[in-house]
């Protein structure tokens, strides 16, 4: 199973965190201001059908190397000037070429024309120590994947631990059963991934179908993820009830993510 290889790749990280915890060496929680992630998802640039969480993504198992020459600072700068509502930073190292330091680098206020954008730590997180490690960064949110933590109680505990540090949890689902677990755990920000993490195949129609069959509740914010490349797809997602879309590969491919985001949103770069 492909999801299992992501889980195995994170075991060394969890083991290292456990050893640091035993020595009392875990870093202190970030003391600065965390921009409001949920609030940013409810704001979109004029004329855009929904907010965009623009992703910094160097590579992936499905696409290989996407763009490994562009520093995270430059991507953040371009995204901030071209309509991004939030940034997603892929921090998984083995398969995606990321690291936690990228969150600190992307939080530099000098990169942003106004205030820094909220940052989402996108990774494979399943242990409380990973939440603590995230809390030591300037991230505003972290990703929790139901298929990685399919126990409702575990998912709730991780989400509540994140909230205790001011971190929002984006809870990712793929199908109806995932959604049931996410809702039972108290999730309020729900990301529907059109990519099946077991097969890595993308089915954008299934993402929209889930939202139509089980519409977002009044207190939920839904994000559409994977496979979005065209403005028409943003409109379709908005019509299905999504408030935001997470876009990575389509923006990073080509090395000019700001221009790609502007085109997706129908803006001039």
C-alpha positions as CSV (number, residue, x, y, z in Angstrom):
1,X,0.0,0.0,0.0
2,X,1.4,3.4,-1.0
3,X,0.0,5.1,2.1
4,X,1.9,2.6,4.2
5,X,5.2,3.7,2.7
6,X,4.5,7.3,3.7
7,X,3.8,6.1,7.3
8,X,7.1,4.1,7.3
9,X,9.0,7.1,6.1
10,X,7.9,9.1,9.1
11,X,8.8,6.5,11.7
12,X,12.4,7.7,12.0
13,X,11.1,11.2,12.6
14,X,8.8,10.0,15.4
15,X,11.5,7.9,17.0
16,X,13.9,10.9,17.0
17,X,11.2,13.1,18.5
18,X,10.5,10.5,21.2
19,X,14.2,10.3,22.1
20,X,14.3,14.1,22.3
21,X,11.3,14.2,24.5
22,X,12.8,11.7,26.9
23,X,15.9,14.0,27.2
24,X,13.6,17.0,27.7
25,X,14.9,18.6,24.4
26,X,11.7,19.2,22.5
27,X,11.6,22.8,21.2
28,X,9.3,25.3,22.9
29,X,6.1,26.3,21.2
30,X,6.3,29.2,18.8
31,X,5.7,32.4,20.7
32,X,4.8,34.6,17.7
33,X,1.4,35.4,16.2
34,X,-0.2,32.7,14.1
35,X,-2.3,34.3,11.3
36,X,-5.9,33.0,11.2
37,X,-6.1,30.1,8.8
38,X,-9.8,29.5,8.9
39,X,-10.6,33.1,8.5
40,X,-8.3,33.4,5.5
41,X,-10.2,30.5,3.9
42,X,-13.4,32.5,4.0
43,X,-11.7,35.4,2.1
44,X,-11.1,35.3,-1.6
45,X,-9.7,37.8,-4.1
46,X,-12.4,39.8,-5.9
47,X,-13.7,37.9,-8.9
48,X,-12.4,34.5,-7.8
49,X,-14.9,31.8,-7.1
50,X,-13.2,30.6,-3.9
51,X,-10.0,31.0,-1.9
52,X,-6.8,29.3,-3.0
53,X,-4.3,27.6,-0.7
54,X,-1.2,27.8,-2.8
55,X,1.3,25.0,-2.2
56,X,5.1,24.9,-2.2
57,X,5.9,21.5,-3.5
58,X,9.3,20.4,-4.9
59,X,8.5,16.8,-5.9
60,X,6.0,14.0,-5.4
61,X,5.8,10.2,-5.9
62,X,3.2,10.7,-8.7
63,X,4.9,13.5,-10.6
64,X,8.6,13.1,-9.7
65,X,10.6,16.3,-9.6
66,X,8.3,19.3,-10.1
67,X,10.4,22.3,-9.3
68,X,13.4,21.9,-7.1
69,X,15.3,25.1,-8.0
70,X,12.8,27.7,-6.6
71,X,13.4,28.6,-3.0
72,X,10.4,28.6,-0.7
73,X,10.9,32.3,0.0
74,X,10.5,33.2,-3.7
75,X,7.4,31.0,-4.1
76,X,5.8,32.6,-1.0
77,X,6.6,36.1,-2.3
78,X,5.0,35.3,-5.7
79,X,2.0,33.6,-4.2
80,X,1.3,36.5,-1.8
81,X,1.3,39.0,-4.7
82,X,-1.0,37.0,-6.9
83,X,-4.0,36.2,-4.8
84,X,-3.2,33.3,-2.5
85,X,-5.3,33.2,0.7
86,X,-3.0,30.7,2.5
87,X,0.1,28.8,1.8
88,X,0.6,25.0,2.1
89,X,4.2,24.0,2.7
90,X,5.0,20.3,2.1
91,X,7.5,19.4,4.8
92,X,7.8,15.6,4.2
93,X,11.4,14.9,3.3
94,X,11.7,11.4,1.8
95,X,9.1,11.6,-1.0
96,X,8.5,15.3,-1.3
97,X,11.8,17.0,-0.6
98,X,10.6,19.2,2.2
99,X,11.5,20.0,5.8
100,X,10.2,21.9,8.8
101,X,12.7,24.8,8.3
102,X,10.7,25.8,5.2
103,X,7.9,26.9,7.5
104,X,10.1,29.3,9.3
105,X,11.6,30.6,6.0
106,X,8.1,31.1,4.5
107,X,7.0,33.1,7.5
108,X,9.4,36.0,7.0
109,X,7.3,39.2,7.0
110,X,9.6,40.8,4.4
111,X,8.1,38.4,1.8
112,X,4.6,39.8,2.0
113,X,3.3,43.1,0.8
114,X,1.0,43.3,3.8
115,X,0.8,40.7,6.6
116,X,2.2,37.2,6.3
117,X,-0.2,34.6,5.0
118,X,-1.3,31.6,7.2
119,X,0.9,28.5,6.7
120,X,-0.4,25.0,6.6
121,X,2.1,22.2,7.4
122,X,1.2,19.5,4.9
123,X,2.8,16.2,5.9
124,X,1.9,12.7,7.2
125,X,1.2,13.3,10.9
126,X,-0.2,10.6,13.2
127,X,1.7,11.1,16.5
128,X,1.2,13.7,19.3
129,X,5.0,14.5,19.1
130,X,4.6,15.6,15.5
131,X,1.9,18.0,16.6
132,X,4.3,19.3,19.3
133,X,7.0,19.7,16.6
134,X,4.6,21.6,14.4
135,X,3.7,23.9,17.3
136,X,7.3,25.0,17.5
137,X,7.0,26.4,14.0
138,X,5.1,29.5,12.7
139,X,2.5,27.3,11.1
140,X,-1.1,28.3,11.5
141,X,-2.5,24.8,10.7
142,X,-1.5,21.2,10.1
143,X,-2.9,18.4,8.0
144,X,-4.4,15.3,9.6
145,X,-5.3,12.5,7.1
146,X,-8.2,10.2,8.2
147,X,-6.8,7.2,6.3
148,X,-3.6,7.6,8.4
149,X,-5.4,8.0,11.6
150,X,-8.7,6.2,11.1
151,X,-9.6,6.0,14.8
152,X,-12.0,8.7,15.7
153,X,-10.6,9.1,19.2
154,X,-7.0,9.5,17.9
155,X,-8.0,12.0,15.4
156,X,-9.9,14.0,18.0
157,X,-6.9,13.9,20.4
158,X,-4.5,15.1,17.7
159,X,-6.9,17.9,16.6
160,X,-7.5,19.1,20.2
161,X,-3.7,19.0,21.0
162,X,-3.1,21.1,17.9
163,X,-5.9,23.6,19.0
164,X,-4.2,24.0,22.4
165,X,-1.3,25.6,20.6
166,X,-3.5,27.8,18.4
167,X,-3.1,25.5,15.4
168,X,-6.1,24.7,13.1
169,X,-6.5,21.2,11.8
170,X,-7.3,20.5,8.2
171,X,-8.8,17.0,8.3
172,X,-8.4,15.2,4.9
173,X,-11.0,12.7,3.6
174,X,-11.4,10.8,0.4
175,X,-14.8,9.1,0.7
176,X,-18.0,8.9,2.6
177,X,-16.6,6.7,5.4
178,X,-13.6,9.1,5.9
179,X,-16.1,12.0,6.1
180,X,-18.1,10.2,8.8
181,X,-15.0,9.7,10.9
182,X,-13.9,13.3,10.4
183,X,-17.2,14.7,11.4
184,X,-17.4,12.4,14.4
185,X,-14.0,13.6,15.6
186,X,-15.3,17.2,15.5
187,X,-13.4,18.4,12.4
188,X,-14.5,21.8,11.1
189,X,-12.0,22.3,8.3
190,X,-12.4,19.3,5.9
191,X,-10.2,18.8,2.9
192,X,-11.5,16.4,0.2
193,X,-8.6,14.9,-1.7
194,X,-9.4,13.8,-5.2
195,X,-6.3,11.7,-5.1
196,X,-6.6,8.2,-3.6
197,X,-3.5,7.9,-1.4
198,X,-3.5,4.1,-1.9
199,X,-3.4,4.2,-5.7
200,X,-2.3,7.9,-6.3
201,X,-5.0,8.1,-9.0
202,X,-6.9,11.4,-9.2
203,X,-10.7,11.5,-9.7
204,X,-11.9,15.1,-9.5
205,X,-15.5,14.0,-10.1
206,X,-15.6,11.9,-7.0
207,X,-14.5,14.9,-4.9
208,X,-17.4,17.0,-6.2
209,X,-19.8,14.1,-5.9
210,X,-19.0,13.7,-2.2
211,X,-19.8,17.4,-1.5
212,X,-23.0,17.1,-3.4
213,X,-24.1,13.9,-1.6
214,X,-23.1,15.2,1.8
215,X,-23.1,19.0,1.6
216,X,-20.8,21.0,3.9
217,X,-22.6,21.9,7.2
218,X,-23.0,25.5,8.2
219,X,-20.0,25.3,10.7
220,X,-17.7,23.5,8.2
221,X,-15.2,24.9,5.7
222,X,-14.4,22.5,2.9
223,X,-11.2,22.5,0.7
224,X,-11.0,20.8,-2.6
225,X,-7.5,19.2,-3.2
226,X,-5.6,17.6,-6.1
227,X,-6.1,17.7,-9.8
228,X,-7.1,21.4,-10.1
229,X,-5.6,23.1,-13.1
230,X,-8.2,25.3,-14.7
231,X,-10.5,28.2,-13.6
232,X,-13.5,26.2,-14.5
233,X,-12.6,23.6,-11.9
234,X,-12.6,26.3,-9.2
235,X,-16.1,27.4,-10.3
236,X,-17.3,23.8,-10.2
237,X,-15.9,23.3,-6.7
238,X,-17.5,26.5,-5.5
239,X,-20.9,25.5,-6.9
240,X,-20.5,22.1,-5.1
241,X,-20.1,23.9,-1.7
242,X,-16.3,24.2,-1.3
243,X,-14.9,27.5,0.1
244,X,-11.3,26.9,-1.0
245,X,-9.0,24.8,-3.2
246,X,-5.5,23.6,-2.5
247,X,-3.4,23.7,-5.6
248,X,0.2,22.6,-5.8
249,X,1.6,20.8,-8.9
250,X,-0.2,22.9,-11.4
251,X,1.2,26.1,-9.9
252,X,4.8,24.9,-9.2
253,X,5.3,23.2,-12.6
254,X,7.2,25.6,-14.8
255,X,8.9,27.5,-12.0
256,X,6.7,30.6,-12.1
257,X,4.0,29.8,-9.5
258,X,2.9,33.4,-9.1
259,X,2.0,33.7,-12.8
260,X,0.3,30.3,-12.7
261,X,-1.8,31.3,-9.7
262,X,-2.8,34.6,-11.4
263,X,-3.9,32.7,-14.5
264,X,-5.9,30.3,-12.4
265,X,-7.7,33.2,-10.7
266,X,-8.1,35.2,-13.9
267,X,-5.8,37.9,-12.7
268,X,-2.8,39.7,-14.3
269,X,0.5,38.7,-12.7
